[in-house]
Amino acid sequence: MIQSLPVCETVTTWVDVCSLDAIAPNTGVCALVAGAQVAIFRVGNGDEVYALSYEPFSKAFVLSRGLVGDRNGTLKVASPIYKQNFSLITGQCLDDETVKISTFAVRVAGDRVQVAIT
């Protein structure tokens, strides 16, 4: 009898970026992860972290310098250039529903911030 093999899931590799303490609470940092610039944000004093791609309105990698906050309970970052707001969770632009940016899986392992690549 021939058995079919299970479908393989995408393998995720975690890239070490920095220590959690290297990111001040409610700010962001920029990191180069597998050739891509990624903005990584720490929300609050704990280990809640998020990662986004570039700011599409200016086409610049500046979101890590944006202001972290919330809009009606949605965690967001405001772009430092044109001030559009993006959800830290989904990447959805809160000011233009037609725009959404990429998000990255990010975690804290021990005291290290890691971003996933597939």
N, C-alpha and C positions, 0 to 999 in steps of 0.2 A: 504494500500500500504506500502511495506517495503522499507525504504530508506537505502542506504549504508552510512556508516560513512566515513568521509574523512580520508585519510591516514595520520597518525601522523608523523610529522617531528621529527628528533632527537632533543632532548632538550639539549641546551648548558648551562652549568654552568660556570660562570666566577669566577676564583680564584684570589683574591687580592694578589699581590706579593710584591710591594714596591711603594714608591713615584717615580715619573718620575725624580725628582731631585737626587735620589739616584744612577742614572745611568749617569755617565759623558758622554757628547756628543762623539759619535764615539767610544764607548767602549761597553763591555758586562758585565753582571753579571750572576751568576748561582743561580737558585732557585729550591727548591723541590716542585713540584706541583702534588698533588694526588699521591705521591710516585715515581714520575718520575723526574729525573734531567733535567732541561730545561735551555738552554743558551738564554738569552734575550739581544738583542742589541738595542741601541739607535743610530740612524743615524742623525747626525747634531744636531743643537741646539733646534729643535722643538720636536714634539711628534711622530715622525716616529719610530716605534718599530717593531722588528721581533723576532721570537723565533724558535730555532732549537734543535734537539736532540744531541746525542753523536757523537764523531768523530770516524768513523768506521775503519780507518786504524790503529790507535793505540788502538781502543776499549776503549777509555778513555773519560771522561766527562770534556774536557778541552777547548772546543770551545769558552766559554765565555772569555777566556784569549787571543783569537786570535786577529789579526789585521783587523779592519774594513776598507773597501775601495771600489773600484770598478775596474772592468776589462771590458774595452770597453763598459762602461755604465751600466754594470750589478753590482748591489750592492752585495758585497761578504764579507766573513770573511776567513782569512787564518789561518789554524790550527797552533798552536804554536809548535806542535811536528814534523810532517813530511811536513808541509807547503802546503798541498793540500788546494785548495780554493773551497768554497761552496757558492752557491747563497743564499742570505738571504731570497729571495722571494720564491724560489721553493725547496731549499735543494739540487739541482743538483750539483754534484761535477764538477767543471769547468776544472779539470785536468784528469778526468777519466769518460767518459760518461756512463759507466756501473754502477756507484755508485750514489745513491741518498739517502739523509737522511730525516727523518721526520721533518715536520714543524708544528708549533702550531699556532692557531689563537690567536692573542694578540691585545690588544687595550689599549688606555689611556682613563679612565673615570674620569673626573675631573682632579686631579693631580696624580691619582693612575694607575699603570700598572697592567693589569689583563690578565691572560692566560685562554683560554677556555679548558674545559674538557667536554666530551660527555658521 
